[in-house]
């Protein structure tokens, strides 16, 4: 049980560091019905304490984020996304831990700004709930896999610029809807139209 607690602490530290070092990104052209971007996590030192002993864990990796659709949930605009990627955490005494995230479904509250010039800004925030497998390779070469489930707060922003007149017109429609206080359902329809247009 102590090993599971240790991995849980490392995992929470890894994800918290990821949330802290990710800056707003520019989304790629909607591909296959998604806004996509890759978030690179540069080697980041995370101090943790386990059982009163301090450790410095170095975390790095990359996460692919794909917003697949927008919805209305309890009257609020939300973005539905999937996150996949691998993060590596290493510490000279503890060894190396690899966290593989595969198609993690995330639903985040969305705040949208749109401009008739064709620029769309989306801020997403909420709580991530997920399960993952953390595999530790000790210095002796032994591998141990530990399933984890965690809940953490998260914030993510991206901007998108229209690549053609049709997308610019849709983004301008969104700007008009926002200015006129239109329904959330109307915004969702336009945002999902952008995702569908290739």
BELWO-V224200 format. One record per residue. N is the residue number from 1. PHI is phi in radians with two decimals (none if undefined). D_LAST is the distance of its C-alpha to the last C-alpha in whole Angstrom. Layout:
BEGIN
[[N;PHI;D_LAST] [N;PHI;D_LAST]]
END
This chain:
BEGIN
[[1;none;50] [2;-1.11;50] [3;-1.10;48] [4;-1.08;45] [5;-1.10;46] [6;-1.03;45] [7;-1.15;42] [8;-1.07;41] [9;-1.13;42] [10;-1.08;40] [11;-1.07;37] [12;-1.08;37] [13;-1.11;38] [14;-1.07;35] [15;-1.21;33] [16;-1.11;34] [17;-1.14;34] [18;-1.04;31] [19;-1.11;30] [20;-1.35;32] [21;-1.72;31] [22;-1.43;27] [23;-1.77;26] [24;-0.94;23] [25;-2.07;20] [26;-1.74;17] [27;-1.33;14] [28;-1.31;12] [29;-0.90;8] [30;-0.89;7] [31;-2.15;7] [32;1.10;8] [33;1.46;8] [34;-2.46;10] [35;-1.62;11] [36;-2.17;13] [37;-2.75;16] [38;-1.92;19] [39;-1.81;23] [40;-1.60;26] [41;-1.76;29] [42;-1.15;32] [43;-0.88;35] [44;-2.24;36] [45;-1.51;40] [46;-2.12;41] [47;-1.38;44] [48;-2.31;45] [49;-2.19;48] [50;-2.18;49] [51;1.03;53] [52;1.41;54] [53;-1.80;53] [54;-1.40;50] [55;-2.34;48] [56;-2.01;45] [57;-1.75;42] [58;-1.71;39] [59;-2.08;36] [60;-2.71;33] [61;2.63;29] [62;-2.55;26] [63;-2.18;23] [64;-1.67;20] [65;-2.01;18] [66;-2.32;15] [67;-1.40;15] [68;-1.70;14] [69;-2.94;14] [70;-2.00;17] [71;-2.49;20] [72;-1.80;23] [73;-2.31;26] [74;0.96;30] [75;1.45;28] [76;-1.83;27] [77;-1.38;23] [78;-2.26;22] [79;-1.89;19] [80;-1.81;19] [81;-2.37;18] [82;-2.09;19] [83;-2.19;21] [84;-2.41;23] [85;2.73;25] [86;-2.33;28] [87;-2.04;31] [88;-2.06;34] [89;-2.09;38] [90;-2.35;41] [91;-2.61;44] [92;-0.94;47] [93;-1.50;49] [94;-1.47;47] [95;1.81;45] [96;-2.10;41] [97;-2.08;39] [98;-2.01;35] [99;-1.91;33] [100;-1.82;30] [101;-1.95;27] [102;-2.18;25] [103;0.83;22] [104;-1.19;24] [105;-1.48;23] [106;-2.25;23] [107;-2.06;23] [108;-2.21;24] [109;-1.08;25] [110;-2.08;22] [111;-2.15;23] [112;-2.08;21] [113;-2.17;21] [114;-2.37;19] [115;-2.33;20] [116;-1.11;19] [117;-1.21;19] [118;1.84;15] [119;-1.80;16] [120;-2.11;16] [121;-2.05;19] [122;-2.19;19] [123;-1.90;22] [124;-2.05;23] [125;-2.63;26] [126;2.89;28] [127;-2.03;30] [128;-1.60;29] [129;-2.14;31] [130;-2.75;31] [131;-2.09;32] [132;-2.67;33] [133;-1.98;35] [134;-1.84;37] [135;-1.93;39] [136;-1.85;41] [137;-1.90;43] [138;-1.29;47] [139;-1.09;49] [140;-1.42;51] [141;1.57;48] [142;-1.37;47] [143;-1.88;44] [144;-2.30;44] [145;-1.83;41] [146;-2.24;40] [147;-1.31;38] [148;-2.28;37] [149;-2.29;36] [150;-2.45;35] [151;-2.29;34] [152;-2.46;33] [153;-1.28;32] [154;-2.60;29] [155;-2.37;27] [156;-2.58;24] [157;-2.27;22] [158;-2.62;18] [159;-2.18;17] [160;-2.37;14] [161;-2.00;13] [162;-0.98;11] [163;-1.81;10] [164;-2.69;10] [165;-1.11;12] [166;-1.10;10] [167;-1.15;9] [168;-1.07;13] [169;-1.13;14] [170;-1.13;13] [171;-1.13;14] [172;-1.13;17] [173;-1.04;18] [174;-1.10;18] [175;-1.04;20] [176;-1.16;22] [177;-1.04;22] [178;-1.10;24] [179;-1.09;26] [180;-1.60;28] [181;1.18;28] [182;-1.13;26] [183;-1.18;25] [184;-1.10;23] [185;-1.06;22] [186;-1.13;20] [187;-1.10;19] [188;-1.05;18] [189;-1.02;16] [190;-1.20;14] [191;-1.10;13] [192;-1.21;12] [193;-1.11;10] [194;-1.04;8] [195;-1.09;8] [196;-1.37;6] [197;-1.37;4] [198;-1.92;0]]
END
